């Protein structure tokens, strides 16, 4: 399993931007517990270059805040999940997604293992 999980971040830009776009047939990206500023395009995700996005992608959002966090105008793709449950989001945390509890402590890098409050 591969993909990108962005958690507890501040996301913004100087001009209108997107959270990402489908890349390859099985791309996975989750944005969670992050602050999204007003530069985020209401659609949230940039269209797939080949037309409609493949149904095999997995894109999700969980408990984001800020002016760009509204999912009401987001894309309507089969693989997009506008409001993940905490159980679904937990799969994309440092502890679950990259088994961070196993290999990060010896590095001395600070991290949060789960979803947090």
C-alpha positions in Angstrom: 0.0 0.0 0.0 1.3 3.4 -1.0 0.1 6.9 -1.1 0.2 10.3 0.6 -1.2 11.2 4.0 -1.1 14.8 5.0 -2.1 15.4 8.7 -2.0 18.4 11.0 -0.7 20.8 8.4 -1.4 24.3 7.2 -2.2 24.2 3.5 -2.4 27.4 1.4 -0.9 29.3 -1.5 -0.6 32.8 -2.9 -3.2 32.0 -5.7 -6.0 29.5 -6.3 -4.7 26.0 -5.9 -5.8 22.4 -5.5 -5.1 19.7 -2.8 -3.8 17.4 -5.5 -4.8 15.4 -8.6 -5.1 11.8 -9.5 -1.7 10.4 -10.4 -1.7 7.0 -12.0 -4.5 4.5 -11.7 -4.2 3.6 -8.1 -3.1 6.8 -6.4 -4.2 7.5 -2.8 -4.2 10.8 -1.0 -5.8 11.7 2.3 -5.8 15.2 3.8 -6.8 15.2 7.5 -7.0 17.4 10.5 -5.3 20.2 8.6 -6.1 23.9 8.1 -7.0 24.8 4.5 -6.9 28.5 3.6 -9.1 30.3 1.1 -6.8 29.6 -1.8 -8.1 26.0 -2.1 -10.3 25.8 -5.2 -13.9 24.7 -4.1 -13.5 21.5 -6.3 -10.5 20.6 -4.1 -9.0 18.2 -6.5 -7.6 18.9 -10.0 -9.2 16.8 -12.8 -7.5 13.7 -14.1 -5.7 14.4 -17.4 -7.5 11.6 -19.2 -11.0 12.9 -18.5 -12.9 11.2 -15.7 -10.8 9.9 -12.8 -10.3 6.2 -12.5 -12.6 4.5 -10.0 -9.5 2.8 -8.5 -8.2 6.0 -6.8 -8.7 6.7 -3.1 -8.9 10.4 -2.2 -10.3 11.5 1.2 -10.7 14.3 3.6 -11.1 14.1 7.4 -11.8 16.8 10.0 -10.1 19.7 8.2 -10.7 23.3 9.1 -10.5 26.8 7.6 -12.1 28.6 4.7 -10.9 26.0 2.1 -12.2 23.0 4.0 -15.8 23.0 2.9 -16.4 19.8 0.9 -19.8 21.0 -0.5 -18.3 22.0 -3.9 -15.8 19.1 -4.1 -15.4 16.8 -7.1 -17.9 14.0 -7.6 -15.6 11.1 -8.3 -16.2 7.4 -7.4 -12.9 7.2 -5.5 -13.3 10.5 -3.6 -14.5 10.4 0.0 -15.5 13.8 1.3 -16.0 12.9 4.9 -14.0 10.0 6.2 -15.0 8.4 9.5 -12.5 8.3 12.3 -12.1 4.6 11.7 -11.3 5.2 8.0 -9.0 8.1 8.8 -7.1 6.1 11.4 -5.8 3.9 8.6 -3.8 6.9 7.3 -2.1 8.0 10.5 1.6 7.6 11.1 1.0 4.6 13.4 -1.1 2.7 10.9 -0.1 3.9 7.4 3.7 3.7 7.8 4.0 1.7 11.0 5.7 4.7 12.5 5.5 3.4 16.1 8.0 0.7 15.1 10.8 2.7 13.4 10.4 6.4 14.2 11.2 6.4 18.0 14.9 5.5 17.5 15.3 8.4 15.1 14.3 11.0 17.7 11.9 12.6 15.3 8.8 13.9 17.0 5.5 12.5 15.7 1.9 11.9 16.6 0.9 8.3 16.1 -2.9 8.6 15.8 -5.6 11.1 15.1 -5.3 13.2 18.2 -8.0 15.3 19.7 
